[in-house]
Amino acid sequence: MSTPLSPTARSTVRRNAVRARTDRADLHAVLDAGLVGHLGLALPTGPLVLPTGYGRDGETLYLHGSTGAATLRAAAAGLPVCFTVTHVDGVVYSRSAFHHSMNHRSAVVQGTARLVTDPDERWHGLAVLTDHLAPGSWDHSRRPDRKELIATAVLALDLTEASVKVRTGPPGEDERDLAHPAADWAGVLPLHTVWGRPEPCPQLPPGTPVPQRVSSRA
């Protein structure tokens, strides 16, 4: 069974709180369905938010990047971070400009990231990151060599302090707008992301079949 989220002062959803989800299964679902998140930090030079790849193992989110990246060095030094993932599922058209919206699923994780230094956990974190982006690829790729490992920082972010917000359904309309003369349509325009046809590397031997781990996603 899943467990409930335990909102803190920072992670409590206050705006449109009815859209908050309180089950950890919802948090996991939003994270697992994404490929790119955004890592935010308040650096001495100013706030910075960067798109970042990630992978989840249980209640731990693994992030990685260059050891030379200022953001990762700051996060590894204990600077608080905020990590977000958002999926847009549709544009909501309303009779009122004020009530136009988006159907979406979003997760916000706050906390202090931990620099992963244990060799076994670093290896595991990189496997989690690789297989989140491209399932099954860790076992079908050359593993990082010593030089690559030295150049790569792996961070672990605990999912204890997190919030989830989901909007679904049609627009919420004010009674006064239902017959407004300028409003010619209201509803939802769904948005779907789909995989395309695999495009083989031109350096592959001719006739190399597409593995099932790739073709099953298309």
C-alpha positions in Angstrom: 0.0 0.0 0.0 1.1 3.5 -0.7 1.6 6.1 2.1 0.4 9.6 2.3 2.4 12.7 1.7 3.2 14.7 4.9 3.0 18.4 3.9 5.3 20.8 5.6 5.0 24.6 5.7 6.8 24.8 2.4 5.1 21.9 0.6 1.5 22.6 1.6 -0.6 23.4 -1.4 -2.6 26.6 -0.7 -3.7 27.9 -4.0 -6.5 25.7 -5.4 -5.8 23.3 -2.6 -8.6 21.0 -3.9 -6.2 20.0 -6.7 -3.6 18.7 -4.3 -3.0 15.0 -4.2 -1.9 13.5 -0.9 -0.9 9.9 -1.8 2.8 9.1 -2.5 1.6 6.9 -5.4 0.6 10.1 -7.2 4.0 11.7 -6.6 5.7 8.6 -7.9 3.4 8.5 -11.0 4.2 12.1 -11.9 7.9 11.7 -11.5 8.0 8.3 -13.3 6.1 9.7 -16.3 8.6 12.5 -16.9 11.9 12.7 -18.6 13.1 16.2 -17.7 12.7 18.1 -14.5 13.8 21.6 -13.4 16.3 22.1 -10.6 16.1 25.5 -8.9 18.7 27.0 -6.5 19.3 30.5 -5.0 22.9 31.0 -5.9 25.0 33.9 -4.6 24.8 35.3 -8.2 21.1 35.0 -8.2 18.3 32.4 -8.6 18.9 29.8 -11.3 16.6 27.1 -12.7 18.0 24.4 -15.1 16.4 21.5 -17.0 17.8 18.3 -15.5 17.6 14.6 -16.2 16.7 12.4 -13.2 15.6 8.9 -12.1 13.7 7.6 -9.1 14.4 4.6 -6.9 11.9 4.3 -4.1 11.9 7.6 -2.1 15.2 8.8 -3.6 15.6 11.0 -6.7 18.9 10.8 -8.4 20.3 13.7 -10.4 23.6 14.0 -12.2 25.7 16.4 -14.2 29.2 17.7 -14.7 31.4 18.0 -11.6 32.3 21.5 -13.0 28.7 22.7 -12.9 28.2 25.5 -10.4 24.6 24.4 -9.7 25.6 20.8 -8.7 28.6 22.0 -6.7 26.3 24.4 -4.8 23.7 21.7 -4.2 26.3 19.2 -3.1 27.6 21.8 -0.6 24.2 21.8 1.1 22.3 24.7 -0.6 18.6 24.0 -0.5 17.1 22.9 -3.8 13.7 22.7 -5.4 13.0 20.1 -8.1 9.9 20.2 -10.3 8.3 18.0 -13.0 5.2 19.1 -15.0 3.1 17.4 -17.6 0.6 19.5 -19.6 -2.4 17.3 -20.6 -4.5 19.9 -22.3 -5.4 23.6 -22.7 -8.6 24.6 -21.1 -10.7 27.1 -23.1 -13.1 29.1 -21.0 -15.7 31.7 -21.9 -13.7 34.0 -19.6 -10.1 35.0 -20.3 -9.6 34.8 -16.5 -10.6 31.1 -16.4 -8.5 29.8 -19.2 -6.2 27.2 -17.8 -4.3 23.9 -18.4 -5.0 20.4 -17.3 -1.8 19.2 -15.8 0.1 17.0 -13.4 2.9 18.5 -11.4 5.3 17.6 -8.6 7.5 19.8 -6.5 10.2 18.4 -4.3 12.1 20.5 -1.8 15.1 19.6 0.4 18.8 19.4 0.6 20.5 17.1 -2.0 23.3 14.7 -0.9 26.4 14.2 -3.0 26.7 10.5 -3.6 30.3 9.4 -2.8 29.9 5.7 -2.1 31.1 3.9 -5.3 28.3 1.3 -5.2 25.6 3.9 -4.8 27.1 6.1 -7.5 27.0 3.1 -9.9 23.4 2.4 -8.8 22.4 6.0 -9.2 23.8 6.2 -12.8 22.0 2.9 -13.6 18.7 4.4 -12.3 19.2 7.6 -14.3 20.1 5.7 -17.5 17.2 3.3 -17.3 14.7 6.1 -16.5 15.6 7.8 -19.7 16.0 4.7 -21.8 14.7 1.6 -20.0 17.0 -1.4 -20.3 20.0 0.5 -21.7 22.3 0.2 -18.7 22.6 -3.5 -19.4 23.1 -2.9 -23.2 25.7 -0.1 -23.1 29.3 0.4 -22.3 29.5 1.4 -18.6 31.2 4.7 -17.7 35.0 4.5 -17.5 37.2 6.1 -14.8 37.6 9.4 -16.6 33.8 9.7 -17.2 33.1 8.9 -13.6 35.5 11.6 -12.4 33.7 14.1 -14.6 30.2 13.2 -13.3 28.6 14.2 -10.1 25.6 12.2 -8.8 23.2 13.8 -6.3 20.5 12.1 -4.2 17.4 14.0 -3.2 15.0 12.5 -0.6 11.3 12.7 -1.5 10.1 13.4 2.0 9.1 17.0 1.4 7.0 17.0 -1.8 3.7 18.2 -3.1 1.6 17.1 -6.1 -1.1 19.1 -7.9 -3.4 17.8 -10.6 -6.1 19.6 -12.7 -8.5 17.6 -14.9 -11.8 18.3 -16.5 -13.6 21.1 -18.2 -13.4 24.9 -17.5 -14.8 26.3 -14.3 -17.2 29.0 -15.5 -18.9 31.9 -13.8 -22.6 32.0 -14.2 -22.4 35.5 -15.7 -20.1 34.2 -18.6 -22.4 31.4 -19.8 -24.2 33.7 -22.3 -21.4 36.2 -22.9 -21.6 37.4 -26.6 -17.9 37.2 -27.1 -17.6 33.6 -25.9 -18.0 31.3 -29.0 -16.5 28.1 -27.5 -15.4 26.5 -24.3 -13.9 23.1 -23.5 -10.5 21.2 -23.5 -8.0 20.7 -26.2 -6.1 17.6 -25.1 -2.3 17.4 -25.5 -0.6 14.0 -26.0 3.1 13.2 -26.4 3.9 10.2 -28.5 7.1 8.4 -29.5 8.0 8.4 -33.2 9.7 5.7 -35.4 13.2 4.7 -34.2 15.9 6.3 -36.3 19.1 4.1 -36.4 22.5 5.5 -36.1 24.1 5.6 -39.6 27.2 3.8 -38.3 25.1 0.7 -37.3 25.7 -2.3 -39.6 22.9 -2.4 -42.3 19.9 -4.5 -41.2 20.6 -4.2 -37.5 17.2 -4.9 -35.9 15.7 -2.4 -33.4 15.7 -4.1 -29.9 12.4 -4.6 -28.2 13.4 -2.3 -25.4 13.3 0.5 -28.0 10.6 -0.6 -30.3 8.1 -1.2 -27.4 8.1 2.5 -26.6 7.3 3.6 -30.2 
